[in-house]
Amino acid sequence: MKSRKKIVYLMLILTVSLLITGCGKSAKLKNNTTVVSMSKNKISSDDFYNELKKDSIEKLINMIDHKLLDKKYPSDSEEEQSINSQIENVKSYYKDNEDSYLAAIKSYFGVNSEDELRDVLSLEYKREKAVKDYVNKHLTDAEIKKYYDENIYGDIKASHILISVETNDKMSDDEKEKAKEKARKKAEKIIKELDDGKKFSELAKKYSDDDATKNKGGDLGYFNKDDMDGSFWNAALELKKNEYTKEPVESSYGYHIILKTGQKEKKTLKGLKSSIKETLTTNKLSDDKTLYYKTLMSIREDNKVTFKDDDLNKQYNDYMDNLIKQANGSTDAQ
């Protein structure tokens, strides 16, 4: 079976390499020769090609992408490390059972050996790099500026007093709610002491459940958006310097009283442009699962990939449409 697959693949390469424009309906070979002769019949190279192309569109797409990507993204140690990691991850499920491992990669990847699997993973690695580069390159200045204005901030310096909610898995929902209310009331009491003129640092040392900061008066140092729970960050951002929250701020850790002690100017757009583009690229591909396949199609179009055979062209469009539907979660995908 393995040798048969290799022979079919080789014949596909040979036949496709002989294609010319033809009449626009079906590509023809330069020389329609006899592939197999019989006593009263024969199989021509055109006959063989027409039969072969019926279920070979995926192999043909792989050939196209190898032509487009292999030189632009030559294999390197980073790629090899990625491939080795993926293979080891697959192997970890099958321990030392080679037969089960080979059956699994046949089922999930359509390959008969680890060498073939490496080829598949290599092409996917190159495709992912090409897609990211393409999306990154086509980001607009307006998109980058919008992200900068709405998501980039200067580091904030703050202190906090944390009141933990004392719960456990054995508690009922009602008991957990009562524990939350108890913690909240304690935080409100501390805010009242601040209103009465008590020093924040002293109250942090006395009440805070954050052992890492309480002896420093609750000082957290500088931090940015991704370093903190969303509710904590939003509350700190709205405070003026030397202002503390007038209501307890709930997070996954409990209730906080936050004192803002400073904020730096945010870095310039020029200095952050590269990292913003990387973030936007990641976000776009994560938010739109179809973008990966649409981008591969755009890369092929930009490289003037055209099919000289209407049947193959239709197979290609149907194949990519199906991948896009699957990525979009469509139940119509076959």
Secondary structure, DSSP 8 states (H G I E B T S, - for coil): -HHHHHHHHHHHHHHHHTB--TTSSS--BSS--EEEE-SS-EEEHHHHHHHHGGG-HHHHHHHHHHHHHTTTS---HHHHHHHHHHHHHHHTTTTT-HHHHHHHHHHHH--SSHHHHHHHHHHHHHHHHHHHHHHHHT--HHHHHHHHHHH----EEEEEEEE-----TTS-HHHHHHHHHHHHHHHHHHHHHHHTT--HHHHHHHH---TTTGGGTTEEEEE-GGGS-HHHHHHHHHS-TT-B-SS-EEETTEEEEEEEEEE-----HHHHHHHHHHHHHHHHHHH-TTHHHHHHHHHHHHTT---SSHHHHHHHHHHHHHHHHHHTT-TT--
